[in-house]
């Protein structure tokens, strides 16, 4: 070997590797979001999450609260009720029992739940057959490039804490289905339903996912019926528990209390959400165009103001569309055309379709559509199975642009959080 060749080999061994840089940037951005979560957890003052009030009410043997920390409580029979599903309050019970209803610590809990979500999706990717690099990037994308990190960052408020609890429960249910731990899968979906009602509609996909390889999706033999009962029994028990909970609070098993929330805020404290409920209703076709635009079309939006329109006012509190904020979800294009895909698409369409007629699109939120978390785990599992399993050369080819899209998505979350911090929440 000549000196020239040796010099060339040395240069090649130290050449600029753009993908190493991309990885370093992605991890640095994810680290910034974790640092923001730690910072907010250390500064959490308490007295802001109504699940603390619900837990305190239980500790005192009642269902109603003496106060409300937000505008979404209900007034019924001259009593105040935290109307949200009950399971997240169980996560708050130990903290509230020790430190009272003004306790902090919700962000620590939501951070721990985010870690559980990350571990679950790493494991799901492994179960589906993704290699280590694909597992790393798909987990990084789900945790830091979707609304998952956002609901953890805002877990000190009741709406986000409910989703921070429901997301790992749904994710663990999907993992249990892959492992054919059917009773556990049903129990987890039942608990997720008691945290976030839309989780109930994930049940058919859990059943489809649990089916043994080469077995028909629909059959009426003893084994298939037994499988359905194993998943369905805990879910039916959760539904019964929720109906009993509603009856004990509002005198009717199907009355959740949502229709009473507009009565809580004073008239001068009402916002467009309150007026929508009063004048239009909880669900209406009037909300459809607004919700579709924000779920699928709206871009990253910083609001500017001042005389010269040069002053940053705030991030758009209606959020950024899932396709603009998390463009890697388009990799669902690679999902395998089979019965599980059909069930998954129907489930996602039902969940998403219902929320498109809902009076709120997730307000307030920055650079996310947090209601997408209700159906995103279904689509994301199909995405991983289709895009990142199989022939190694094809996986490697697909992974490169996925890395870029993931880094971009995480960067948008960092930018949005920075704007929110600068404007002190806008």
MARTORVEX-337895 format. One record per residue (C-alpha): residue number from 0; chain; y, z, x. Coordinates in Angstrom, 3 decimals. Each point is the difference from the previous one (the first is absolute). Layout:
N
NODE   num   chaine          y          z          x
NODE   NUM        A          Y          Z          X
...
END
This chain:
426
NODE   num   chaine          y          z          x
NODE     0        A      0.000      0.000      0.000
NODE     1        A      3.433     -0.962      1.383
NODE     2        A      3.072      2.239      0.059
NODE     3        A      1.571     -2.219     -2.651
NODE     4        A     -2.955      0.472     -2.340
NODE     5        A      0.041      3.747      0.574
NODE     6        A      3.694      0.156     -0.858
NODE     7        A     -0.649     -2.002     -3.153
NODE     8        A     -2.780      2.366     -1.085
NODE     9        A      2.302      2.972      0.589
NODE    10        A      2.731     -1.539     -2.120
NODE    11        A     -2.469     -0.706     -2.777
NODE    12        A     -1.300      3.572      0.003
NODE    13        A      3.528      1.350     -0.504
NODE    14        A      1.242     -2.701     -2.331
NODE    15        A      2.083      0.791     -3.062
NODE    16        A     -2.352      0.805     -2.895
NODE    17        A      1.889     -0.420     -3.243
NODE    18        A     -2.726      1.617     -2.100
NODE    19        A      0.121      3.178      2.055
NODE    20        A      3.730      0.105     -0.684
NODE    21        A     -0.576     -0.536     -3.723
NODE    22        A     -2.495      2.866     -0.027
NODE    23        A      2.381      2.280      1.895
NODE    24        A      2.851     -0.811     -2.392
NODE    25        A     -2.179      0.603     -3.066
NODE    26        A     -1.152      3.371      1.294
NODE    27        A      3.540      0.981      0.980
NODE    28        A      1.252     -0.827     -3.494
NODE    29        A     -2.883      1.910     -1.595
NODE    30        A      0.800      2.911      2.299
NODE    31        A      3.620     -0.090     -1.179
NODE    32        A     -1.167      0.342     -3.613
NODE    33        A     -2.263      2.907      0.920
NODE    34        A      2.891      1.630      1.845
NODE    35        A      2.153     -0.455     -3.123
NODE    36        A     -2.721      1.636     -2.094
NODE    37        A     -0.222      2.934      2.428
NODE    38        A      3.789      0.350      0.050
NODE    39        A      0.225      0.030     -3.783
NODE    40        A     -2.889      2.468     -0.242
NODE    41        A      1.762      2.395      2.378
NODE    42        A      3.209     -0.247     -2.008
NODE    43        A     -1.570      0.199     -3.461
NODE    44        A      1.810      2.702     -1.913
NODE    45        A     -2.141      0.257     -3.123
NODE    46        A      1.173      0.207     -3.577
NODE    47        A     -0.329     -3.724     -0.556
NODE    48        A     -3.570     -0.749     -1.052
NODE    49        A     -0.797      0.829     -3.620
NODE    50        A     -3.700      0.299      0.809
NODE    51        A      0.957      3.349      1.528
NODE    52        A      1.280      1.036     -3.430
NODE    53        A     -3.206     -1.170     -1.655
NODE    54        A     -2.110      1.941      2.509
NODE    55        A      2.193      3.059     -0.545
NODE    56        A     -0.417     -0.333     -3.773
NODE    57        A     -3.793      0.022      0.385
NODE    58        A      0.182      3.039      2.237
NODE    59        A      1.854      1.733     -2.835
NODE    60        A     -2.516     -1.107     -2.637
NODE    61        A      2.113     -2.595     -1.795
NODE    62        A      0.518     -3.766     -0.157
NODE    63        A      3.790     -0.049     -0.339
NODE    64        A      2.597      0.580      2.703
NODE    65        A      3.169      2.033      0.150
NODE    66        A      1.928     -2.817      1.724
NODE    67        A     -0.247     -3.595      1.192
NODE    68        A      0.731     -1.387      3.459
NODE    69        A      0.530     -3.593     -1.169
NODE    70        A      0.943     -2.037     -3.063
NODE    71        A     -3.548     -0.846     -1.113
NODE    72        A     -0.952      3.233     -1.720
NODE    73        A     -0.583      0.174     -3.741
NODE    74        A      1.494      2.335     -2.550
NODE    75        A     -2.467      0.830     -2.781
NODE    76        A      0.277      2.902     -2.447
NODE    77        A      2.949      1.261      2.055
NODE    78        A     -2.142      0.303      3.128
NODE    79        A      0.157     -2.014      3.234
NODE    80        A     -3.146     -1.824      1.112
NODE    81        A     -0.881     -1.812      3.224
NODE    82        A     -1.747     -2.899     -1.680
NODE    83        A     -1.715     -1.635      2.981
NODE    84        A     -3.824      0.070      0.400
NODE    85        A     -1.272      3.341      1.306
NODE    86        A     -2.112     -0.525      3.138
NODE    87        A      2.895     -0.191      2.533
NODE    88        A      1.029      3.475     -1.150
NODE    89        A     -3.329      1.326      1.312
NODE    90        A      1.027     -1.172      3.470
NODE    91        A      3.200      1.997     -0.433
NODE    92        A     -1.657      3.190     -1.278
NODE    93        A     -0.655      1.699      3.379
NODE    94        A      3.563     -0.588      1.211
NODE    95        A      1.549      1.097     -3.291
NODE    96        A     -2.259      3.059     -0.206
NODE    97        A      1.218      1.094      3.438
NODE    98        A      3.669     -0.998     -0.104
NODE    99        A      0.945     -0.486     -3.653
NODE   100        A      1.231     -3.037     -1.956
NODE   101        A      2.772     -0.749      2.506
NODE   102        A     -2.536     -0.399      2.787
NODE   103        A      0.156     -2.898      2.427
NODE   104        A     -3.008     -1.572      1.699
NODE   105        A     -0.553     -3.002     -2.249
NODE   106        A      0.782     -2.419      2.825
NODE   107        A     -2.601      1.672      2.198
NODE   108        A     -2.537     -0.451     -2.788
NODE   109        A      0.986     -3.633     -0.584
NODE   110        A     -0.181     -0.645      3.765
NODE   111        A     -3.520      1.435      0.114
NODE   112        A     -0.974     -2.144     -2.988
NODE   113        A      1.397     -3.068      1.783
NODE   114        A     -2.265      0.796      2.945
NODE   115        A     -2.965      0.163     -2.393
NODE   116        A      1.024     -3.384     -1.415
NODE   117        A      0.154     -1.483      3.500
NODE   118        A     -3.421      1.359      0.957
NODE   119        A     -1.450     -1.297     -3.262
NODE   120        A      1.238     -3.544      0.517
NODE   121        A     -1.215     -0.009      3.615
NODE   122        A     -3.416      1.005     -1.318
NODE   123        A      0.095     -2.517     -2.865
NODE   124        A      0.744     -2.788      2.481
NODE   125        A     -2.944      1.161      2.124
NODE   126        A     -2.317      0.057     -3.022
NODE   127        A      1.058     -3.567     -0.832
NODE   128        A     -0.882     -1.123      3.530
NODE   129        A      3.437     -0.416      1.616
NODE   130        A      0.105      0.394      3.780
NODE   131        A      2.061      2.700      1.711
NODE   132        A      3.154     -2.083      0.419
NODE   133        A     -0.057     -1.167     -3.615
NODE   134        A     -0.592      3.583     -1.157
NODE   135        A      2.984      1.158      2.032
NODE   136        A      2.409     -2.606     -1.374
NODE   137        A     -1.116      0.114     -3.617
NODE   138        A      0.324      3.803      0.020
NODE   139        A      3.391     -0.182      1.712
NODE   140        A      1.189     -2.533     -2.566
NODE   141        A     -1.166      2.006     -3.013
NODE   142        A      1.382      3.335      1.179
NODE   143        A      3.346     -1.113      1.466
NODE   144        A      0.658     -3.419     -1.510
NODE   145        A     -0.463      0.803     -3.691
NODE   146        A      1.515      2.642     -2.338
NODE   147        A     -2.632      2.474      1.316
NODE   148        A      2.353      1.295      2.700
NODE   149        A      2.927      0.054     -2.413
NODE   150        A     -1.640      2.281     -2.577
NODE   151        A     -0.973      2.323      2.867
NODE   152        A      3.581      0.010      1.323
NODE   153        A      1.269      0.980     -3.448
NODE   154        A     -2.833      2.317     -0.958
NODE   155        A      2.485      2.800     -0.594
NODE   156        A      0.754     -1.573     -3.408
NODE   157        A     -2.406      0.056     -2.922
NODE   158        A     -0.404     -3.770     -0.592
NODE   159        A     -0.841     -0.824      3.611
NODE   160        A     -2.215      3.038      0.486
NODE   161        A     -2.165     -1.125     -2.938
NODE   162        A     -0.590     -3.333      1.731
NODE   163        A     -0.495      1.656      3.387
NODE   164        A     -2.881      1.924     -1.631
NODE   165        A     -1.439     -2.867     -2.049
NODE   166        A     -0.108     -2.555      2.844
NODE   167        A     -2.524      1.809      2.249
NODE   168        A     -2.097      0.890     -3.042
NODE   169        A     -0.259     -3.666     -1.039
NODE   170        A     -0.609     -1.060      3.604
NODE   171        A     -2.770      2.582      0.415
NODE   172        A     -1.514     -1.173     -3.304
NODE   173        A     -0.231     -3.545      1.352
NODE   174        A     -1.662      1.303      3.161
NODE   175        A     -2.447      2.073     -2.065
NODE   176        A     -0.821     -3.104     -2.058
NODE   177        A     -0.763     -1.976      3.152
NODE   178        A     -2.326      2.809      1.085
NODE   179        A     -1.539      0.142     -3.506
NODE   180        A      0.986      3.632     -0.442
NODE   181        A      0.492     -0.617     -3.687
NODE   182        A      0.608      3.490     -1.360
NODE   183        A      2.615      0.563      2.702
NODE   184        A      1.660     -3.355     -0.688
NODE   185        A      0.287      0.847     -3.707
NODE   186        A      1.315      3.487      0.741
NODE   187        A      2.658     -1.369      2.355
NODE   188        A      1.177     -2.582     -2.537
NODE   189        A      0.115      2.749     -2.623
NODE   190        A      2.176      2.161      2.270
NODE   191        A      2.166     -3.014      0.865
NODE   192        A      0.465     -0.657     -3.737
NODE   193        A      1.139      3.617     -0.368
NODE   194        A      2.595     -0.727      2.684
NODE   195        A      1.054     -3.503     -0.960
NODE   196        A     -1.236     -1.352     -3.332
NODE   197        A     -0.286     -3.618      1.128
NODE   198        A     -2.846      0.981      2.335
NODE   199        A     -2.282     -0.001     -3.037
NODE   200        A     -0.010     -3.800     -0.020
NODE   201        A     -1.435     -0.120      3.539
NODE   202        A     -3.333      1.272     -1.365
NODE   203        A     -1.500     -3.465     -0.757
NODE   204        A      0.701     -1.101      3.568
NODE   205        A     -1.617      3.170      1.333
NODE   206        A     -3.117     -0.850     -1.990
NODE   207        A      0.021     -3.624      1.219
NODE   208        A      0.454      1.155      3.581
NODE   209        A     -2.922      2.404     -0.273
NODE   210        A     -2.501     -2.641     -1.055
NODE   211        A     -2.806     -0.548      2.536
NODE   212        A      0.045     -3.267      1.904
NODE   213        A     -1.599     -2.899     -1.886
NODE   214        A     -0.111      2.028     -3.227
NODE   215        A      1.726     -1.462     -3.088
NODE   216        A      3.325      1.518     -0.921
NODE   217        A     -0.971      0.389     -3.646
NODE   218        A     -3.516      0.984     -1.008
NODE   219        A     -1.587      2.234     -2.616
NODE   220        A     -2.903      1.392      1.967
NODE   221        A     -0.495      3.725      0.435
NODE   222        A      1.382      0.137      3.578
NODE   223        A      3.236     -1.830     -0.845
NODE   224        A      0.627      2.153     -3.055
NODE   225        A     -0.676      3.133      2.067
NODE   226        A      2.510     -1.170      2.599
NODE   227        A      2.635     -0.587     -2.661
NODE   228        A     -0.593      3.473     -1.460
NODE   229        A      0.252      1.651      3.408
NODE   230        A      3.429     -1.553      0.533
NODE   231        A      1.106      0.277     -3.620
NODE   232        A     -0.966      3.594     -0.799
NODE   233        A      2.547      1.682      2.310
NODE   234        A      2.670     -2.434     -1.176
NODE   235        A     -0.727      0.788     -3.650
NODE   236        A      0.184      3.702      0.854
NODE   237        A      3.417     -0.563      1.599
NODE   238        A      1.218     -1.865     -3.096
NODE   239        A     -1.236      2.851     -2.206
NODE   240        A      1.763      2.532      2.231
NODE   241        A      3.246     -1.966     -0.236
NODE   242        A     -0.236     -0.209     -3.786
NODE   243        A     -0.580      3.765     -0.188
NODE   244        A      2.950      0.564      2.350
NODE   245        A      2.219     -2.140     -2.227
NODE   246        A     -1.169      1.797     -3.136
NODE   247        A      0.725      3.414      1.511
NODE   248        A      3.512     -1.118      0.961
NODE   249        A      1.117     -2.311     -2.797
NODE   250        A     -2.500      0.509     -2.823
NODE   251        A     -1.589     -3.451      0.222
NODE   252        A     -2.644     -1.290      2.449
NODE   253        A      1.741     -3.359      0.580
NODE   254        A      3.521      1.414      0.315
NODE   255        A      0.931      0.088      3.690
NODE   256        A      3.574      1.158     -0.536
NODE   257        A      1.637     -3.061      1.514
NODE   258        A      1.836     -0.815     -3.214
NODE   259        A      1.809      3.345      0.211
NODE   260        A      1.471     -0.425      3.491
NODE   261        A      3.203     -1.672     -1.220
NODE   262        A      0.868      3.217     -1.821
NODE   263        A      0.216      2.034      3.207
NODE   264        A      3.065     -1.320      1.902
NODE   265        A      3.476      0.805     -1.320
NODE   266        A      1.802     -3.092     -1.316
NODE   267        A      2.349     -0.223      3.002
NODE   268        A     -3.026      0.144      2.369
NODE   269        A     -1.856     -2.893     -1.619
NODE   270        A     -0.631     -3.167      1.989
NODE   271        A     -1.307     -3.426     -0.923
NODE   272        A     -3.583      1.352     -0.073
NODE   273        A      0.954      2.573     -2.631
NODE   274        A      1.877     -2.565     -2.070
NODE   275        A     -2.903     -2.424      0.194
NODE   276        A     -2.352      2.619     -1.433
NODE   277        A      2.457      1.007     -2.748
NODE   278        A      1.094     -3.489     -1.039
NODE   279        A     -2.993     -2.219      0.836
NODE   280        A     -3.081      2.144      0.632
NODE   281        A     -2.500      0.832      2.735
NODE   282        A     -1.579     -3.479     -0.156
NODE   283        A      1.745     -3.177     -1.108
NODE   284        A      0.154     -3.720      0.721
NODE   285        A      3.668      0.474      0.947
NODE   286        A     -1.049      1.425      3.365
NODE   287        A     -2.345     -2.837      0.952
NODE   288        A      2.358     -2.354      1.831
NODE   289        A      1.650      2.863      1.888
NODE   290        A     -3.367      1.404      1.090
NODE   291        A     -1.482     -3.371      0.968
NODE   292        A      3.058     -0.827      2.091
NODE   293        A     -0.212      3.264      1.884
NODE   294        A     -3.774      0.067      0.380
NODE   295        A     -0.396     -3.558      1.310
NODE   296        A      3.359     -1.633      0.831
NODE   297        A      2.674      2.436      1.123
NODE   298        A      0.751      0.062      3.737
NODE   299        A      1.102      2.721      2.417
NODE   300        A      3.438      0.917     -1.301
NODE   301        A      2.727      2.121      1.587
NODE   302        A      3.013      0.504     -2.258
NODE   303        A      3.391     -0.448      1.703
NODE   304        A      3.392      1.142     -1.281
NODE   305        A      3.541      0.811      0.974
NODE   306        A      3.082     -2.183      0.037
NODE   307        A     -1.596     -2.547      2.330
NODE   308        A     -3.617      0.449     -1.163
NODE   309        A     -0.909      1.159      3.515
NODE   310        A     -0.931      3.612     -0.742
NODE   311        A     -3.643      0.903     -0.536
NODE   312        A     -0.190      1.758     -3.354
NODE   313        A     -3.748      0.498     -0.449
NODE   314        A     -3.389     -1.634     -0.270
NODE   315        A     -0.748     -1.582     -3.341
NODE   316        A     -1.655      2.850     -1.895
NODE   317        A     -2.060     -2.410     -2.101
NODE   318        A     -1.990     -0.963      3.083
NODE   319        A     -1.357     -3.108      1.684
NODE   320        A     -2.816     -2.130     -1.390
NODE   321        A     -3.512      0.608      1.305
NODE   322        A     -0.150     -3.582      1.331
NODE   323        A      3.279      0.360      1.912
NODE   324        A     -0.617      3.537      1.294
NODE   325        A     -3.737     -0.380      0.730
NODE   326        A     -0.567     -3.741      0.486
NODE   327        A     -3.454      0.533      1.511
NODE   328        A     -1.344      0.584     -3.524
NODE   329        A     -0.052     -3.799     -0.263
NODE   330        A     -3.135      0.201      2.160
NODE   331        A     -1.748      0.741     -3.291
NODE   332        A     -0.166     -3.812     -0.098
NODE   333        A     -3.089      0.400      2.232
NODE   334        A     -1.849      2.192     -2.519
NODE   335        A     -3.536     -1.205     -0.658
NODE   336        A     -0.448     -1.734     -3.371
NODE   337        A     -2.613      2.229     -1.598
NODE   338        A     -0.417      2.312     -2.967
NODE   339        A      1.643      2.922      1.793
NODE   340        A      3.113     -2.101      0.577
NODE   341        A      0.102     -0.882     -3.692
NODE   342        A     -0.260      3.660     -1.015
NODE   343        A      2.620      0.965      2.592
NODE   344        A      2.446     -2.624     -1.209
NODE   345        A     -0.460      1.055     -3.623
NODE   346        A      0.508      3.667      0.919
NODE   347        A      3.138     -0.768      2.034
NODE   348        A      1.338     -2.242     -2.781
NODE   349        A     -0.549      2.674     -2.663
NODE   350        A      1.651      2.755      2.050
NODE   351        A      2.841     -2.186      1.199
NODE   352        A      0.463     -1.588     -3.397
NODE   353        A      0.431      3.367     -1.722
NODE   354        A      2.592      1.197      2.511
NODE   355        A      2.011     -3.214     -0.398
NODE   356        A      0.863      1.141     -3.530
NODE   357        A      0.798      3.580      1.044
NODE   358        A      3.531      1.385     -0.232
NODE   359        A      0.122      0.782      3.739
NODE   360        A     -1.053     -2.142      2.938
NODE   361        A     -0.306      3.055      2.254
NODE   362        A      3.687      0.883      0.350
NODE   363        A      1.207      1.385      2.297
NODE   364        A     -1.630     -1.747      2.939
NODE   365        A      1.069     -1.811      3.149
NODE   366        A     -1.778     -3.115      1.350
NODE   367        A     -3.130      0.638     -2.064
NODE   368        A     -1.469     -0.475     -3.438
NODE   369        A     -1.921      3.240     -0.166
NODE   370        A     -1.755     -0.905     -3.255
NODE   371        A     -1.860     -2.631      2.025
NODE   372        A     -2.031      2.880      1.441
NODE   373        A     -1.784      0.200     -3.358
NODE   374        A     -1.745     -3.338      0.600
NODE   375        A      0.529     -0.721      3.706
NODE   376        A     -3.143      1.846      1.234
NODE   377        A     -2.148     -2.367     -2.075
NODE   378        A      1.641     -3.130      1.391
NODE   379        A      0.117      1.392      3.525
NODE   380        A     -3.718      0.702      0.140
NODE   381        A     -0.700     -3.570     -1.096
NODE   382        A      2.502     -1.189      2.619
NODE   383        A     -1.810      1.805      2.828
NODE   384        A     -3.428     -1.161     -1.144
NODE   385        A      1.109     -3.613     -0.229
NODE   386        A      2.367     -0.407      2.950
NODE   387        A     -1.355      2.334      2.666
NODE   388        A     -3.778     -0.117     -0.217
NODE   389        A     -2.321     -2.801      0.998
NODE   390        A      0.364     -2.447      2.903
NODE   391        A      1.775      1.680      2.915
NODE   392        A      2.052     -3.081      0.917
NODE   393        A      1.384     -0.346     -3.521
NODE   394        A      0.811      3.711     -0.184
NODE   395        A      1.848     -0.181      3.329
NODE   396        A      1.963     -3.033     -1.192
NODE   397        A      1.049      1.700     -3.240
NODE   398        A      0.821      3.293      1.677
NODE   399        A      2.845     -1.351      2.136
NODE   400        A      2.420     -0.910     -2.819
NODE   401        A     -1.162      3.127     -1.848
NODE   402        A      1.247      2.055      2.969
NODE   403        A      3.403     -1.664     -0.193
NODE   404        A      0.285      0.514     -3.756
NODE   405        A     -1.088      3.622      0.324
NODE   406        A      2.541      0.704      2.747
NODE   407        A      2.696     -1.641     -2.101
NODE   408        A     -0.953      2.064     -3.057
NODE   409        A      0.048      3.271      1.933
NODE   410        A      3.335     -0.997      1.514
NODE   411        A      1.463     -0.519     -3.475
NODE   412        A     -1.090      3.506     -0.992
NODE   413        A      1.664      1.416      3.110
NODE   414        A      3.196     -1.967     -0.695
NODE   415        A      0.078      1.151     -3.622
NODE   416        A     -0.498      3.621      0.980
NODE   417        A      2.775     -0.324      2.589
NODE   418        A      2.422     -1.353     -2.616
NODE   419        A     -0.951      2.796     -2.398
NODE   420        A      0.582      2.543      2.768
NODE   421        A      3.375     -1.495      0.947
NODE   422        A      1.172     -0.031     -3.602
NODE   423        A     -1.621      3.405     -0.676
NODE   424        A     -2.154     -1.428     -2.743
NODE   425        A      2.627     -2.288     -1.490
END
